[in-house]
Amino acid sequence: MTINVIRADGLDGYLPTFVLPDTEEIRAIEGIPDDVDHREAVQNVVRRSGYKTREFFFGVQTAPRQITIGHFRPGQPTVFMRITESARGYSTRSLVACDWWKI
């Protein structure tokens, strides 16, 4: 889903996004102050919204031409992938872990 959005809209202005399968809700996180890292903002939303008890997917821009996506399921390891933009388009790569993910 995320790669389809960025193929259509590009990476500029990408907002951290959650997909909640149990309610079929898509939630973009808006209004993040300029001095707050979007990776930290995503984790703050997880903590404050009670998402740690439910399955969700997320996407967050982690570098100028890169988005990290994840699939969280309670009691299981989070699965991560990285989407990177290059002159040839977009590529994806599985990640073993993300050092910034503390949930």
N, C-alpha and C positions, 0 to 999 in steps of 0.2 A: 504494500500500500504506500509506504513512504517513498519508495523510488518512483512510483507513478506520479506522486505529487511533485517531487522535485524535477522530474522530467518535464512536467507541464509548466511549473512556476519558477524553477531555478532554486538555487540555494540562498540567494540574497533574501534576507528577511524571514528565513525559516524560523518558526516559533517552536519551542519544545511542545511536544504533542503526546497525549495518552490515548490509547484505544482500550476501552473496557468491554471485553466480549460479553460479560453477563448482562449488560444493559444496552449493548450495541451503541455505546456513546463514544464520540470522538471529542476530545477536549484539548484545545490549544491553550497554552499558558501565556497570557498577555500581561503587559504592564510590569515586566521585570526591570528593576532599576539598572541603569547602565553599569553600576559598580558591582553587580551580583553576577557571578558565573552561572551560566545556564545549567551546567551539570549539577551545581549545588541547588539551584532553584527546583529542578526536577525532583531531587531527593527530598527537599523540604515539602513539596506537594504530596509526595508519597506518605511521608510521616504525618502530616496534618490532616490528610483526607482519609486516612484509614485504609489506604490501598495495600498495605502489607498483608492484609488478610484475604486478598482477592487476586485473581489472575489479571494481568494487564500487559500491554505492549507500550513501548515508549520510543520516541525519537528525539534526539537533541544534537544541535550543532556543536561539535567538539574541536573544530579547527576551521579556518576560513573556507575550505572547499571539502569539508568532511562532516558527515552525520553518523553518529553511533545510534544504533537501534537495539532494543532489548526486549526480551520476553521473560516476564517475571511470573512465577507460579509459587505460591506459598509452600515452603518445605522442600523446594527443589532448587538446584543451581540456576541462576539467571543465565540465559543464552544471549550472547551479544554478536552483532555483526556491524561492520563499518561500510558505509557507502562513501566513495571518494570520487570527486569529479576530476577529470583530466581532459586534455585536448581531444581525446578519442571518445569521450562520453563518460558514463558512470560505470564504476566497477564495485563489486561487493566482495567482502572477505569476512570469514568467520573469525571471531576472537575467542580465545580461551577465557579471558577475564578482562575487566577494566579496572585499573588501579584506583580510579576515582569513585567507583560504585561502592557505597558503604551500607547498602540496605541488605 
